[in-house]
Amino acid sequence: MKKFLCVLLLSVAVLAAFVTGCGTSSSEKEASKVMAAVEKIENGDVFVKRASQNDFSKIDLKAELFPGDVIRTSDSGEAVIRFKTGAVTRVLPKSDFVLKELKFSDKEMGTVYTKLAKGVAYFYVPKGSSEAKKFEVETERAVASIKGTTFKVADDGNTTTLSVASGVVMFAANSQQKSVDVAAFQEAQANSSGLVPVSAGTTEVSNGTGAPGETLKQTSSPSDNAKNEPYIRKFNFLADPYFSDLTLGEVGTKVIKGTR
């Protein structure tokens, strides 16, 4: 009888340890799904709709973000989101920003898929980091795929505009089998018809040297890269205060300001 009780107690202990272990494993799995956290909330309210919920609720500072979450900023609110990979996103007012589920073939650390459903967002992706293998931003009209750059994506419901401050971004239109490489101090646009050609005419733009006030005259197809013409235009990134915002990251700021 004593032998039976000993065996029974041992079995219960093993079962309890197994259940406890399963609980820890589940918690660890949940923690591993965290993609990012809200680092700053400024000028107004920011809301989140979890993947398992139907409604938006006000989000708190330092809140963790998971695949499937949607961030929505109010008419004046802005959110700074820092990803586990080191990438930083600033979501401007009146924007919807989605953290997408990983594709089955890309379930590895350092791969991030996002979508800007509407509005404007700035991105800093650290270059040469083993934690940042791929970062992708999708809109209804185009996809921007990058690694190691600072850039901006704006979508007004009709046109998606990509502006690059450092590095190179591959910009692909969803409605056509065409993509362009957008380099520093350049921008490109896409709409429902595809990539938008540069309009004819003369435009005053930054010369890209980082010296304020210096401009040059550009006509259609200003890119030196023949492959990308006539879809690339240059832009004056110095006129955009967000590109020099320290919240984008020290490295990104140094590249933008020309102090690297």
N, C-alpha and C positions, 0 to 999 in steps of 0.2 A: 504494500500500500504506500509506504514512504517513497519507494522507488517510483511509483506511478505519479505521486504528487510532485516529486522532483522534476520528472520529465515534463509534466503539465506546466509547472512554473517556468521551466526553461523555454518551453514552446511559446508561452505568453510573452516572456521577455524578448524573445527573438521577433515575434510579431509586432510588439510595441516599437522595437528599434527599427523595423522595416517601415512601419507607418510614419514614424518620425523622420526617417530618411527620405521618404517620398515627399513629405511636406517641405523639407528643406530644398529638395531638388526642384519642386514646383516654384518656390520662391526665387531660386536662382535663375530659373528659366524666365520668369517674369522680369527680373532685373536685367537680363541679357537683351530683352526686347526694347529697352529704353534707347531712343534715338537721339534725344536732345533734351534741353531744359530751357525754360524761359529765364534769360539773364537780366533783362530790363523791360519795364513797362513805363512808357512815357506819354505825357500830354493827354491821356484819355484812357478809356477802358479797352481791354482786350478779352476776347472770349474764345472758348474751345468747345468743339463738338467731338467727343470721343467716338471711336469706331463702333462701339457697342451702344451708342446713344443716338437719339433722334433730334435732340435740341441742344442749343448752345448754352453754356454757362460761363460766368465770369471766371477768369483764370487768375491764379495767384503767382506772385513772383517765386522763382525757383521750381515751379511745377515741372514735373517730368512729362515728356511727350513721347508717344508711341506710334508705330505704324498705323495709318488710318485716321489719325487725329487731324482735325481741320482748325486752323487758327484764323479768327476773324477780328479785324481791328475796327474800332468805332470811327466816327467821322473825324476824330482828332487823335485817336490812339495810335501808338507805335509799339512794336515789340521787337526786342533783340533776342534771337534764338541762337544758342551755341550747341552745335552737334558734338557727339562723342568723338568724332573724327578730327575736331579742331576747327571745322568750318563754322562761319558765323553768318547769320542772315538777319537783316533788319527789314521788317515788314512795315510798310508805310500805311497811313490811314485809308479806310474804305477798301481793304484788301482781304482776300480769302487765300490762305496758303495751306497746302495739303502735304502731309508727310505720308508718302505712298509706301505700300507694302513692297518688300524686296521681291524681285523676280526669282523664280525657283532656281534658275541657273546662276544667280548672283548672290546667294545667301552667304556672304562672307563679310568680315569686318572691313570697314572703310568704304562700303558701297552705299550710297544714299540716293534715293529717288524722291523727288518732290514735284509738286505742281502748283503753279500760280494760277488759280481759277479766275481771279480778277485782281486788278490793282497794280501796285508797284512794290518791288523788293530788291534789296541790294545784297550781294553775296561776296564773301571772302573765303576762298578755299586755299589752305596752305600748300605750298609747293614742296615737293620732295619728301613729304611725310609718309611714313609707312602705314599710318592710320587712315590716310585719305587716298583710296584707290580710284574712286569714281564718284562724281557728283553730277546729277542730272536734274535740270529744271524743265518741266513741260508746261505748255499752255495749250489752249484749244487749237492754236495755229502752228506752233513750232516746238522744237526741242533743242535745248542748249546743253551740251555735254562738255564737262570741263574737269581739269585737274591742275591746281596751282594757279589761281588767278583771282582778280577782283572785278566784279561786273555787276550790271544792273539789268533787270528784266521788268518791262512795263507792259501791261495789257489793258487796253481801254474798251474791250469788247468787240473791236473790229480789227485792230492791228496789234501785233506783238513787236516790241522794240527791244533789241539787245544792245547794250553799250558796254564796252570793255575798257577798263582802266589799266590792267596789267595782264600779261599772259595771252593765251590764245583760247578761244571758245569755238567749238564746232556748232554751227547753227543750221538746223534742218527744218524745212517746211513740211508740215504734216500732209499737205494736199498734193505734193509732187516729190519725185525722187531726185531732190536736189539739195545740196548743203554747201555752205561756205565757211571758211575759217576766218573768224573775226579777231583781229589782233588788237593790241593796246592802242588806245585813242581812236578806235573805230566803232561803228555801229551798223546794224543791219535790221531790216524789218520784214515781217511776214504777215500775210492776211489769208483769207479763205481761198484765194487763188494761188498762193504760193509766195515765194520771195518777192519783195517789192523792189523794182529797179530804181536806181537813183534818179530823181527828177532832174530834168534839164535846167540849167541856170547856174548862177554863180553864188556860192555860199561862203560866208566868213567862218572859218573854223580855227581851232587851236593847231599850232604847228607841232605839238607833242613834245616840246623840249622841257616843259615844266616851268617855263618862265611866264609869269602872268602878263597878260596884255599883248603878247606876241601872237600875231595871226597871219594867215596867208589866204590867198584866194584860190578856191577849188571849183572846178566845173564838174560836169557829170562824170561818173566813174572815177572817183578820186583815188581809188586803191592802186598801189603799185603791183599788186598781185593779179596778173591777167586772169587766173583761174576764177577769181571771185568777182571780177567785173561783170555786169555793172551794178552789183548789189551792195557794195561797201561804201559807206560815207564816213567821213571823219567828224568828230564832235569835240566840243570844248569841255573836257571833264573838269577843268579848273573852275568853271562856273557852277559846278554842282557841289554844294557844301557837304553832302553825305559821303562823297568819295574821300574826304579828308577826316572823317569821323573816327576817333580813336576806337570806338566800339567795333569797328571792322577788324581790328587786330593790329598789333604793332608792326608786324612784317608788311601787311597790306598797306598800311599808312605810309611806311617808308618808301615802298615801291611807287605809290601814287605821287608822293611829294618829291620824288627824285633824290632822296637822301640815302639810298642804299649804298 
